[in-house]
Amino acid sequence: MITRPLAIAALALGALAAGSALAQDKPMADSMAKVEKCFGVSMAGKNDCAAGPGTTCAGTSKVDYQSNAWKNVPAGTCTSIKTPKGMGSLTPMKT
């Protein structure tokens, strides 16, 4: 007799968890779309891609703030990011 209320409670919790997971899908997708590539702001090995000659892609930059390696940042913030080598750039910078 005790197992029936436990089963009902478990089903209710499962439905709530599934509903909240589905509700999170759209906002997460929206936030991912609002990013831009920002060159010269990533730390060594922490870039998202385009790390220049001698590297393959994500996580392959060799030095901090490598000018031709980019990192995804929130849209509209790149050029305001200050680094020891200058500001972030929307285009690859010359070394």
N, C-alpha and C positions, 0 to 999 in steps of 0.2 A: 503494500500500500504506500509506503514512503517513496518508492522508486518512481511512481507516476508524477508527483509534484517535482521531483528532481529532474526528470526527463523534460517536463514542460519548461522548467526554468532554464535548462541547458539549451533547448531549442530557441527560447526567447533571446537568450544572450547571443547565440549564434546568429540569429536574424539581425540583431542590433549591430553586431560587429560587421557583418556583410554589408549592411546598409551604410555604415559610416565609411567603409573602405570604398564603396562605389561613389559616395559623395565627394571623396577626396580626389578622384581621378581628374576631373576637369580643372580645378584650380591649380593642380600640379602641372598640367600640360600648359596652362596659360602662363605660369611663371617661367617655364622653360623657354617659351617663345620670346620672352622679354630680356634677352641677353645680347651682348655684342662681343665681337672679338677685340681684345685689347692687347696690343703688342708692347713688350718691354716691361711687363709688370709681374711676371711669374718668377718663382724661385727655381733654382736648378732642379730639374727632374719633376717639376710640378706643373709644367705647361699642359695645355689641352691639345695642341697640335702645332704643326708648321715650325719646327725647330731648326730649319735651315740645313745646309749641306752637312753630311756626316751623321745625321740623325734620321729616325724614321717617322716618329709622330709623337703621340701623347707620352709625357713623362721622359722625354729624351733630351731636353735642353741641358746644356753643359755648364752654364753659369747662371747666377742670379741676374734677373732683369735682362735676359738675352733679347736683343733688339728685334730679332726676327721670329721669336716664339710668342704665341699668344695664349691668353687665358680668357675664358668666358667670364664676363662681369655683367652686373645689371645694366640694362640699356640706359644710356645717358650719363654713365659715371666714369667711363674710361679716361677721358682727357683731364679729369680732376684728380686722378690717382697719382700721388707724388711718390717717387722712388729716389734713392740716392743718385740715380743716373738721369733724373729728369721726370717728366710727366708721361703717363700712358699715351699711346697713340693708336688711332684706328687703322693705321697702315704700317707695314713693316718699316722699321727705321734703319738707317745706315749705321754701321758700327763705328 
